[in-house]
C-alpha cells in the first residue's frame, strides 16, 4: 500500500461514514440490487469473475445504461441533473477508450502538459496520430482526458490492464494522490488481487450481479 493515505481508510473504519458516493438498490438488466457507499477520499476495489456485472455496474452508475435505483454524489442525486452534467461529475474510464479525432492534441482544449508528465508523456505526444498509439498509451491518455475535467468521483474499469509495471505504478500513485488531495471516492475494477491490496481500502467481489464484501 502506498504511503499516501486517507483518514477514512482502514484505521478509521470503525467510526461513522459520510458517503460521498452512494449507490442504492441499483438494478440493471438482470443484475442487482446493488447497494454500496464510498466515503470521501476512499478507494474501493471491485473484483470478481468476468461476466459478473462489474463493468455494467459502472455504466449504470454513470447513467450510460438503463437502470433502476439511485446514485448520489454528495448531496446531488443523478436524477436531479442533466446526464451530461452527471457524467462530468462522475468520471468514468472504460476498459477500452474511444477516440474520434485524428491526433491526440485535438482531444484536449486545456493545458495538459503537467498531467501528461505524470503518466510518462512529453508534450510531443499531442502531435501524435491516434493510429500510432498502443492500447496502453491510449489508456494513459484517456485517464488524462478524464482527470483534467476534475470529476467529483472516479469509476475506473481496469485502468492499468495494458500497462507495463513502471506505468502501473505511476498510474496507481497518480490516482492515490488525486483521491487524497481532492477527497474524491474511487471505485476501481481490477482482476489483480495484489493491486486491490495496494490501492483499495476495501475490496468487494461481484458475482452474478451481486456484491459480496471481503473481510479486512
C-alpha positions in Angstrom: 0.0 0.0 0.0 1.2 3.5 -0.9 2.2 5.9 1.9 -0.4 8.4 0.6 -3.4 7.7 2.8 -6.8 9.0 3.9 -8.2 9.3 7.3 -11.2 7.4 6.1 -9.2 4.2 5.4 -8.5 1.2 7.4 -7.7 2.7 10.8 -10.8 4.9 10.8 -13.4 2.5 9.5 -14.9 1.9 12.9 -16.3 5.4 13.0 -19.4 6.8 11.2 -19.2 7.3 7.4 -20.4 10.3 5.4 -20.6 8.6 2.0 -19.7 10.9 -0.9 -20.7 8.2 -3.5 -23.8 6.3 -2.6 -25.3 3.6 -4.8 -28.7 2.4 -3.5 -30.7 -0.6 -4.7 -29.3 -0.3 -8.2 -30.8 -2.7 -10.7 -29.6 -3.0 -14.3 -30.8 -5.7 -16.6 -30.9 -8.9 -14.7 -28.2 -7.6 -12.3 -28.7 -6.3 -8.7 -29.9 -4.9 -6.5 -26.5 -3.3 -5.7 -26.0 -1.1 -2.7 -22.6 0.4 -1.9 -21.3 3.5 -0.2 -17.9 5.1 -0.6 -16.6 7.7 1.8 -14.8 10.9 0.8 -11.3 10.0 -0.4 -11.9 6.3 -0.2 -10.9 3.7 -2.9 -13.0 0.6 -3.1 -11.8 -2.2 -5.4 -14.3 -4.2 -7.3 -13.2 -7.7 -8.2 -14.9 -10.9 -9.4 -15.2 -13.2 -12.4 -15.7 -12.0 -16.0 -19.3 -11.5 -16.8 -20.3 -10.9 -13.1 -21.5 -7.4 -13.8 -18.6 -5.2 -12.8 -18.4 -3.1 -16.0 -22.2 -3.0 -16.3 -22.4 -1.6 -12.7 -20.0 1.2 -13.6 -22.0 2.0 -16.8 -25.3 2.1 -14.8 -23.7 4.4 -12.1 -22.6 6.9 -14.8 -26.1 6.6 -16.4 -25.0 5.1 -19.7 -27.2 2.1 -19.4 -30.9 1.8 -18.3 -31.2 1.1 -14.6 -33.5 1.4 -11.5 -32.5 2.7 -8.1 -30.5 5.8 -7.1 -26.9 7.1 -7.2 -25.8 10.1 -5.3 -22.6 12.1 -5.2 -22.5 14.3 -2.1 -26.0 15.9 -1.9 -26.7 15.5 -5.6 -28.7 12.6 -7.0 -28.2 11.6 -10.6 -31.9 12.0 -11.5 -31.7 15.7 -10.3 -29.3 16.8 -13.0 -28.9 16.5 -16.8 -27.0 13.4 -18.0 -24.1 15.4 -19.5 -23.5 17.2 -16.1 -23.7 13.9 -14.2 -21.1 12.3 -16.5 -18.8 15.2 -15.9 -19.3 14.9 -12.1 -18.7 11.1 -12.2 -15.6 10.5 -14.2 -15.8 7.1 -16.0 -12.8 5.4 -17.6 -13.9 2.4 -19.6 -11.7 -0.6 -20.2 -11.3 0.4 -23.8 -11.0 4.1 -24.6 -12.6 5.8 -27.6 -11.0 8.4 -29.8 -12.9 10.4 -32.5 -10.3 12.8 -34.0 -7.1 12.0 -35.9 -4.5 13.4 -33.4 -4.0 13.3 -29.6 -4.0 17.1 -29.2 -7.3 17.5 -30.9 -8.9 15.8 -27.9 -7.8 18.5 -25.4 -8.8 22.1 -25.1 -6.9 22.8 -21.8 -3.2 22.8 -20.9 -2.5 19.2 -20.0 1.3 19.2 -20.0 1.6 18.6 -16.3 -0.9 15.7 -16.5 0.9 14.2 -19.4 4.2 14.2 -17.5 2.6 12.5 -14.6 1.7 9.5 -16.8 5.0 9.4 -18.6 4.5 11.6 -21.7 6.2 14.6 -23.1 4.3 17.4 -24.8 5.2 16.0 -28.2 2.5 13.3 -27.8 -0.1 16.0 -28.6 1.0 15.8 -32.2 0.9 12.0 -32.5 -1.7 10.3 -34.6 -4.2 8.2 -32.7 -3.3 5.3 -35.0 0.2 5.0 -33.7 -0.8 4.6 -30.1 -0.6 1.3 -28.3 -3.6 0.2 -26.2 -1.6 1.1 -23.0 -0.8 4.6 -24.3 -4.4 5.2 -25.2 -5.4 4.2 -21.7 -3.0 6.5 -20.1 -4.1 9.4 -22.3 -7.7 8.6 -21.7 -7.0 8.9 -18.0 -5.5 12.4 -18.6 -8.6 13.3 -20.6 -10.8 12.3 -17.7 -8.8 13.8 -14.8 -8.4 17.3 -16.5 -12.2 17.7 -16.1 -11.8 17.4 -12.2 -14.6 14.9 -11.6 -16.1 14.6 -8.1 -15.9 10.8 -8.2 -14.0 8.2 -10.3 -15.1 4.9 -11.8 -12.1 3.1 -13.3 -12.6 -0.1 -15.3 -9.2 -1.9 -15.2 -7.2 1.3 -15.8 -3.8 -0.5 -15.8 -4.7 -3.7 -17.6 -2.5 -2.9 -20.6 0.4 -1.2 -18.9 4.0 -2.3 -18.1 5.0 -2.4 -14.3 6.5 1.1 -14.3 3.4 2.7 -15.7 1.1 0.6 -13.5 2.9 2.1 -10.5 2.8 5.7 -12.0 -1.0 5.4 -12.5 -1.6 3.9 -9.1 0.4 6.7 -7.4 -1.4 9.4 -9.5 -4.9 8.1 -8.6 -3.9 7.8 -4.9 -2.6 11.4 -4.8 -5.7 12.8 -6.6 -8.0 10.8 -4.3 -6.4 12.2 -1.2 -5.8 15.7 -2.4 -9.4 16.2 -3.7 -11.1 13.9 -1.2 -12.9 12.1 -4.1 -14.2 8.5 -3.9 -12.8 5.9 -6.4 -14.5 2.7 -7.5 -11.7 0.7 -9.2 -12.4 -2.6 -11.1 -9.4 -4.9 -11.2 -8.7 -8.6 -11.6 -5.4 -8.2 -9.8 -5.7 -9.1 -6.2 -2.3 -7.7 -5.4 -3.3 -4.4 -6.9 -6.5 -4.4 -4.9 -4.5 -4.7 -1.7 -2.2 -1.9 -2.8 -4.8 0.7 -3.8 -8.0 -0.2 -2.0 -9.3 0.5 1.5 -11.8 -2.2 0.9 -12.4 -4.9 -1.7 -15.9 -6.1 -2.8 -16.5 -9.0 -5.1 -19.2 -9.1 -7.7 -20.7 -12.4 -8.7 -23.9 -13.0 -10.6 -24.8 -9.3 -10.3 -24.5 -9.2 -6.5 -21.8 -7.7 -4.2 -20.0 -9.6 -1.5 -17.7 -7.6 0.7 -14.5 -9.3 1.8 -13.3 -9.3 5.3 -10.4 -6.9 6.2 
